[in-house]
Amino acid sequence: MTMSGQRVAILGGTSGIGLAVAKAVAREGGSPIVVSSTSDRIGAALASLPAHAEGIVLDLRDEAAIRDIFPRIGTFDHLIFTAGESLTIGLVTDLPVEDAKRFFDVRFWGAFAAVKYGAPLIRPGGSIVLTSGIAAAKPPQGGWTLGASVCAAMEGLTPALALELKPIRVNVVSPGFVRTPLWSDIPESEREAMYAAAGERLPVGRVGSPEDLAEAYLFLMREAFATGQTLVVDGGGLVS
């Protein structure tokens, strides 16, 4: 299966893994629709994509806005969800419960609402690819209660959706350590040292790139016999 003629809605498609997926879809003849929270991000992403790419501003914490956006998109072939807020790291005894609840607003409930309102517009043969992370199985350190929990929630949601939405295929990609804007709050020198140290611990000898992960999303969009699956792409993180 190629991406030629395929319309792909990528929620979180203006940076990191999502933007890499958009570029990969466009490279293979598909039409990416990138969705993000600000017009500035949309504009910057569209500047790096072909002219036929589309961009839509959407607050993924707003259920009504999510509901209303899909009729604007119209029918499409694949729904990709890579959106998420900055990491919230902290010991459970120190985290206010309301802050913990808000962490799930985009990463879980945003994905839930996108699937709810987007699935009816997916064309026959289409799919949904969500995003989790290996923290569900292997938290890197203390303080990752929320990160591990939301990743595990996405991996539990996926097979249930695969049964409920059949024949639409529903899968989830579980990335390991990847160079993305998720880590942009860390000073550059410290960030590069962190990447180097993390890469040395992995069997592949480096951390991942957004382009590495984009290939996993392409595979799951193309693979017509895969549904309900978690595809781990972590450089060997779970076995090291």
C-alpha positions as CSV (number, residue, x, y, z in Angstrom):
1,M,0.0,0.0,0.0
2,T,1.3,3.5,-0.8
3,M,0.1,6.8,0.6
4,S,-0.8,8.2,-2.8
5,G,-4.2,9.9,-2.6
6,Q,-4.5,9.3,1.1
7,R,-5.6,12.1,3.4
8,V,-4.0,11.8,6.8
9,A,-5.1,14.0,9.8
10,I,-2.2,14.4,12.2
11,L,-3.2,15.9,15.6
12,G,0.0,17.2,17.0
13,G,1.4,17.4,13.5
14,T,3.4,20.6,13.7
15,S,6.5,19.5,15.6
16,G,8.6,16.5,16.6
17,I,7.2,13.1,15.6
18,G,3.9,14.4,14.2
19,L,5.7,16.8,11.8
20,A,8.0,13.9,10.7
21,V,4.9,11.8,10.0
22,A,3.4,14.7,8.0
23,K,6.6,15.0,5.9
24,A,6.8,11.3,5.4
25,V,3.1,11.2,4.2
26,A,3.7,14.0,1.8
27,R,6.9,12.5,0.5
28,E,5.0,9.3,-0.4
29,G,2.2,11.1,-2.2
30,G,-0.3,11.6,0.6
31,S,-2.0,14.7,1.8
32,P,-1.2,15.6,5.4
33,I,-3.6,17.7,7.5
34,V,-1.6,19.1,10.4
35,V,-3.6,20.1,13.5
36,S,-2.1,22.1,16.4
37,S,-3.1,24.7,19.0
38,T,-1.7,27.9,17.5
39,S,-1.6,29.5,14.1
40,D,2.1,30.2,14.4
41,R,2.8,26.5,14.7
42,I,0.6,25.7,11.8
43,G,2.3,28.3,9.6
44,A,5.8,27.1,10.5
45,A,4.8,23.5,9.8
46,L,3.1,24.3,6.4
47,A,6.2,26.2,5.4
48,S,8.1,22.9,5.5
49,L,5.4,20.9,3.7
50,P,4.2,20.8,0.1
51,A,1.5,23.2,-1.1
52,H,-1.3,20.6,-0.9
53,A,-0.8,20.1,2.9
54,E,-3.5,21.6,5.1
55,G,-3.4,23.1,8.5
56,I,-6.1,23.5,11.2
57,V,-5.9,25.3,14.6
58,L,-7.6,23.3,17.3
59,D,-7.5,23.2,21.1
60,L,-7.4,19.5,22.0
61,R,-8.7,20.3,25.5
62,D,-12.0,21.5,24.0
63,E,-14.4,18.7,23.2
64,A,-16.8,20.9,21.3
65,A,-14.1,22.2,19.1
66,I,-12.9,18.7,18.4
67,R,-16.4,17.7,17.5
68,D,-16.9,20.6,15.2
69,I,-13.6,20.4,13.4
70,F,-14.1,17.0,11.7
71,P,-17.0,18.1,9.4
72,R,-14.5,20.7,8.2
73,I,-11.9,18.1,7.5
74,G,-14.4,15.9,5.7
75,T,-13.7,12.2,4.9
76,F,-10.1,11.1,5.3
77,D,-8.1,7.9,5.5
78,H,-6.0,7.9,8.6
79,L,-6.1,9.6,12.0
80,I,-2.7,10.0,13.7
81,F,-2.5,11.3,17.3
82,T,0.9,12.5,18.5
83,A,-0.2,15.6,20.5
84,G,0.8,16.1,24.2
85,E,1.7,18.7,26.7
86,S,5.1,19.1,28.3
87,L,6.1,16.4,30.6
88,T,4.9,16.7,34.2
89,I,7.6,14.9,36.3
90,G,7.2,14.7,40.1
91,L,6.7,12.4,43.0
92,V,3.0,11.4,43.5
93,T,3.2,12.8,47.1
94,D,4.1,16.2,45.7
95,L,1.8,16.5,42.8
96,P,-1.6,18.3,43.3
97,V,-4.4,16.0,42.1
98,E,-5.8,18.7,39.8
99,D,-2.5,19.1,38.1
100,A,-2.3,15.4,37.6
101,K,-5.8,15.3,36.1
102,R,-4.9,18.1,33.7
103,F,-2.0,16.1,32.4
104,F,-4.5,13.7,30.9
105,D,-6.5,16.4,29.1
106,V,-4.7,16.3,25.8
107,R,-2.8,13.1,25.8
108,F,-5.7,10.8,26.8
109,W,-9.0,12.7,26.6
110,G,-7.9,14.7,23.5
111,A,-7.2,11.4,21.8
112,F,-10.4,9.9,23.1
113,A,-12.5,12.8,21.7
114,A,-10.6,12.8,18.4
115,V,-11.4,9.1,17.9
116,K,-15.0,9.6,18.9
117,Y,-15.7,12.3,16.4
118,G,-13.2,11.4,13.7
119,A,-13.8,7.7,13.3
120,P,-17.2,8.1,11.5
121,L,-15.4,10.0,8.7
122,I,-12.6,7.5,8.1
123,R,-12.9,5.9,4.7
124,P,-13.0,2.1,4.2
125,G,-9.5,0.6,4.6
126,G,-8.5,3.5,6.9
127,S,-6.9,3.4,10.3
128,I,-6.1,5.2,13.6
129,V,-2.6,5.3,15.1
130,L,-2.2,6.6,18.6
131,T,0.9,7.2,20.7
132,S,2.1,5.9,24.1
133,G,5.6,5.4,25.3
134,I,7.8,2.7,26.9
135,A,7.4,4.4,30.3
136,A,4.2,2.3,30.5
137,A,6.4,-0.8,30.9
138,K,9.7,0.8,32.1
139,P,9.5,4.2,33.8
140,P,13.0,5.7,33.5
141,Q,13.2,6.9,37.1
142,G,11.1,8.1,40.0
143,G,8.7,10.9,39.3
144,W,7.3,9.4,36.1
145,T,3.9,8.3,37.7
146,L,1.9,10.5,35.3
147,G,3.9,9.7,32.2
148,A,3.8,6.0,32.8
149,S,0.1,6.1,33.6
150,V,-1.0,7.9,30.5
151,C,1.1,5.7,28.3
152,A,-0.4,2.6,29.9
153,A,-3.9,4.1,29.4
154,M,-3.3,4.6,25.7
155,E,-2.1,1.0,25.3
156,G,-5.2,-0.2,27.1
157,L,-7.5,2.0,25.0
158,T,-6.1,0.7,21.7
159,P,-7.3,-2.9,21.6
160,A,-10.7,-2.0,23.0
161,L,-11.1,0.6,20.2
162,A,-9.9,-2.0,17.6
163,L,-12.8,-4.2,18.6
164,E,-15.3,-1.4,18.9
165,L,-14.5,0.4,15.7
166,K,-13.8,-2.6,13.4
167,P,-13.1,-2.8,10.5
168,I,-11.2,0.5,11.1
169,R,-7.8,-0.6,12.3
170,V,-6.5,0.9,15.6
171,N,-2.9,0.7,16.7
172,V,-0.5,2.6,18.9
173,V,3.2,3.4,18.6
174,S,5.3,3.2,21.8
175,P,8.4,5.4,21.3
176,G,11.5,5.2,23.5
177,F,13.9,8.1,24.0
178,V,13.5,10.4,21.0
179,R,15.0,13.9,20.2
180,T,11.8,16.0,20.2
181,P,10.7,19.4,21.5
182,L,9.5,17.5,24.6
183,W,12.9,18.2,26.1
184,S,13.3,21.8,24.9
185,D,13.0,23.3,28.4
186,I,16.4,21.7,29.2
187,P,19.4,23.9,28.4
188,E,21.1,22.8,25.1
189,S,24.4,21.6,26.7
190,E,22.6,19.6,29.3
191,R,20.1,18.2,26.7
192,E,22.9,17.0,24.4
193,A,24.7,15.4,27.4
194,M,21.4,13.7,28.3
195,Y,21.0,12.4,24.7
196,A,24.6,11.1,24.6
197,A,24.3,9.3,28.0
198,A,20.9,7.8,27.1
199,G,22.2,6.7,23.7
200,E,25.2,4.9,25.2
201,R,22.8,2.8,27.3
202,L,20.9,1.6,24.2
203,P,21.9,-1.4,22.0
204,V,21.6,0.8,18.9
205,G,24.1,3.3,20.4
206,R,21.9,6.5,20.0
207,V,18.6,8.0,20.9
208,G,15.9,8.0,18.3
209,S,14.9,10.7,15.8
210,P,11.4,11.8,14.8
211,E,12.1,10.4,11.4
212,D,12.8,6.9,13.0
213,L,9.4,7.0,14.6
214,A,7.6,8.3,11.5
215,E,8.4,5.0,9.8
216,A,6.5,3.1,12.4
217,Y,3.3,5.2,11.8
218,L,3.7,4.7,8.0
219,F,4.0,1.0,8.6
220,L,0.8,0.8,10.7
221,M,-1.1,2.9,8.2
222,R,-0.1,0.6,5.4
223,E,-0.3,-2.8,7.1
224,A,-3.9,-3.9,6.5
225,F,-3.6,-7.0,8.8
226,A,-2.5,-5.2,12.0
227,T,-5.0,-3.9,14.5
228,G,-5.1,-3.7,18.3
229,Q,-1.3,-3.7,18.4
230,T,1.4,-1.8,20.3
231,L,4.5,-1.2,18.1
232,V,7.5,-0.5,20.3
233,V,10.3,1.5,18.6
234,D,12.8,2.2,21.3
235,G,16.3,1.4,20.1
236,G,16.3,-1.6,22.5
237,G,15.3,0.4,25.6
238,L,13.1,-2.3,27.0
239,V,15.8,-5.0,26.8
240,S,18.7,-2.9,28.0
